[in-house]
């Protein structure tokens, strides 16, 4: 059984999350503060059992202030629907809260400057499972240098802050947009999520690795469609 530290009341944790949102909204800890339109804190259910963590905001996310509102976000919503969930049931965030110029890869010092915000979000939301989308989120939260091709679909217990949670790495939805061969792999990994939440002791077998386009990094957060404005939490 996954150990979860006794939580404060939902109302107290939500209030803390709002305070964190207000603090992060004016963050100037790294160079990205100079080029962003706005901070993309994350959105969804503050009491979610399931949390998704991607790489960084893209163009539309930077404009709207919300995560995964482009093409990759639409695919994520479709995948959620196929397992009976919506965006309102989960919390979605990113390693970086600000868009890197031109959707380039996050730099090491930018991740270091921003990671405390993500870890605090996880502490406050207290999800049972954290799904990492792509390489940057997987490497940061697992503490390993293993790439997503090697570890996707393989659950592991990790300690994040004061809680032990299930970490479940999968490909970033953008990988399936640009490499259709990965779509089936992504769908297969996604279909394991209900079982993952229902019985943490059940081992998850690794799916067959698909070709990995340059570790799916700079294109992971590319957004090419507009989406409906969503609420925060």
C-alpha positions in Angstrom: 0.0 0.0 0.0 1.3 3.4 -0.9 2.0 5.6 2.2 0.3 9.0 2.2 1.1 11.4 5.0 -2.0 12.6 6.8 -3.4 15.5 4.9 -4.7 18.8 6.1 -8.3 19.4 5.2 -9.2 19.8 1.6 -10.1 23.4 2.2 -6.7 24.1 3.9 -4.7 22.5 1.1 -6.7 24.3 -1.5 -6.0 27.6 0.2 -2.3 26.8 0.3 -2.5 25.9 -3.4 -4.1 29.3 -4.2 -1.3 31.0 -2.2 1.3 29.1 -4.1 -0.4 30.1 -7.4 -0.3 33.8 -6.4 3.4 33.5 -5.4 4.4 31.6 -8.6 2.5 34.1 -10.8 5.1 36.7 -10.1 8.2 34.5 -10.1 11.4 35.9 -11.4 13.8 33.1 -10.4 15.1 32.5 -13.9 15.5 34.1 -17.3 12.2 32.8 -18.6 10.4 35.6 -16.6 11.8 38.0 -19.2 10.2 36.4 -22.2 7.0 34.7 -20.9 3.5 36.2 -21.5 2.3 34.7 -18.3 3.0 31.9 -15.8 1.3 28.6 -16.5 0.8 27.2 -13.0 -1.4 24.2 -13.8 -5.1 23.4 -13.6 -7.5 20.8 -12.6 -8.8 19.1 -9.4 -7.0 20.1 -6.3 -8.0 16.8 -4.7 -7.1 14.6 -7.7 -5.9 11.1 -7.2 -4.1 11.4 -10.6 -1.7 14.1 -11.6 0.0 14.6 -15.0 3.3 16.4 -15.3 4.6 17.5 -18.7 7.7 19.5 -19.8 6.9 23.2 -20.2 4.2 25.5 -21.7 4.0 26.0 -25.4 2.7 29.0 -27.4 -1.0 28.7 -26.7 -0.3 27.7 -23.0 1.8 30.9 -22.6 -1.0 32.9 -24.2 -3.9 31.4 -22.2 -2.1 30.7 -18.9 -3.3 27.1 -18.9 -1.5 23.8 -19.5 -2.1 21.5 -22.5 -4.5 23.6 -24.5 -3.1 22.8 -27.9 -3.1 19.7 -30.0 -1.3 17.6 -27.5 -3.9 18.7 -24.9 -6.7 17.6 -27.1 -5.1 14.1 -27.4 -4.7 14.0 -23.7 -8.4 14.8 -23.2 -9.3 12.1 -25.7 -7.1 9.5 -23.8 -8.7 10.6 -20.5 -12.1 10.1 -21.9 -11.3 6.6 -23.0 -10.7 5.6 -19.4 -13.7 7.5 -18.1 -12.0 10.7 -16.9 -12.1 14.4 -17.8 -9.7 17.2 -17.1 -11.8 18.1 -14.1 -10.9 14.8 -12.5 -7.1 15.2 -12.7 -4.5 17.9 -12.1 -2.2 18.8 -15.0 1.0 20.8 -14.7 4.5 21.0 -16.1 8.1 20.9 -14.9 8.5 24.6 -16.0 5.9 27.1 -15.4 7.0 29.5 -18.1 7.5 28.9 -21.8 11.1 28.6 -23.1 11.5 30.8 -26.2 10.7 29.0 -29.4 9.6 25.9 -27.4 13.3 25.0 -26.9 14.3 22.4 -24.3 14.4 23.5 -20.7 17.9 24.3 -19.4 19.2 22.7 -16.3 19.3 25.9 -14.3 15.7 26.7 -15.3 14.5 23.3 -14.0 16.5 23.8 -10.8 14.9 27.3 -10.3 11.3 26.0 -11.0 11.3 22.5 -9.5 10.4 23.5 -6.0 7.0 24.8 -7.3 6.2 21.4 -8.8 7.2 19.5 -5.7 5.1 21.8 -3.6 2.1 21.3 -5.9 2.5 17.5 -5.4 2.7 17.9 -1.7 -0.5 20.0 -1.6 -2.6 17.9 -4.1 -1.4 14.6 -2.7 -2.2 12.4 -5.7 -2.0 8.7 -5.4 -0.2 8.5 -8.8 1.9 11.0 -10.8 2.0 10.4 -14.6 5.1 11.9 -16.1 4.8 12.8 -19.8 8.1 12.5 -21.6 11.7 12.8 -20.6 12.1 15.9 -18.6 9.3 15.2 -16.1 10.3 11.5 -15.9 14.0 12.2 -15.2 13.3 14.9 -12.6 10.7 13.0 -10.6 12.3 9.6 -10.8 15.8 11.0 -10.0 17.1 8.8 -12.9 18.8 9.5 -16.2 16.9 6.7 -17.9 15.0 7.9 -21.0 11.3 7.5 -21.6 11.8 4.8 -24.2 13.3 2.5 -21.5 10.9 3.2 -18.7 7.5 4.1 -20.2 4.7 2.0 -18.8 6.7 0.9 -15.8 5.4 2.0 -12.4 7.6 2.7 -9.5 7.3 4.0 -6.0 9.1 7.3 -5.3 9.2 9.7 -2.4 8.2 13.2 -3.4 8.3 15.6 -0.5 6.6 14.0 2.5 4.6 11.3 0.6 5.4 8.1 -1.2 3.5 8.0 -4.5 3.3 5.9 -7.7 5.3 7.3 -10.6 4.1 6.2 -14.0 6.1 7.4 -17.0 4.5 7.5 -20.4 5.3 9.2 -23.7 4.3 12.8 -24.1 1.1 13.1 -26.2 3.0 15.3 -28.7 5.1 12.2 -29.5 2.1 10.5 -30.9 1.1 13.6 -32.9 4.4 13.7 -34.7 5.2 9.9 -34.7 2.1 7.9 -35.4 3.8 4.6 -34.5 3.8 5.8 -30.9 0.1 6.4 -30.6 -0.7 2.7 -30.0 2.0 2.5 -27.3 0.7 5.6 -25.6 -2.9 4.3 -25.7 -1.7 0.9 -24.3 0.1 2.6 -21.4 -2.8 4.9 -20.8 -5.2 2.0 -20.5 -3.3 0.7 -17.5 -4.1 3.7 -15.4 -7.4 2.5 -13.9 -5.7 -0.7 -12.8 -2.8 1.3 -11.4 -5.1 3.4 -9.2 -7.2 0.4 -8.2 -4.4 -2.0 -7.2 -0.9 -0.5 -6.7 0.6 -4.0 -6.0 -0.2 -5.2 -9.5 3.1 -5.1 -11.6 2.9 -3.2 -14.8 4.8 -4.8 -17.7 6.8 -2.7 -20.0 5.3 -2.0 -23.4 7.3 -2.7 -26.5 9.5 0.3 -27.1 8.7 2.4 -30.1 11.1 4.6 -32.1 12.0 7.7 -30.1 12.4 10.9 -32.1 15.4 12.6 -30.5 13.9 11.7 -27.0 10.8 13.8 -27.9 12.0 17.0 -26.2 11.6 20.3 -27.9 8.4 19.2 -29.8 6.8 17.8 -26.7 5.0 21.1 -25.8 4.3 22.3 -29.4 0.7 23.5 -29.6 -0.9 24.0 -33.0 -4.6 24.3 -32.2 -6.7 26.6 -30.0 -8.7 25.2 -27.1 -11.5 26.2 -24.8 -10.5 28.2 -21.8 -10.5 26.0 -18.7 -10.7 26.7 -15.0 -7.8 26.4 -12.6 -8.7 24.5 -9.4 
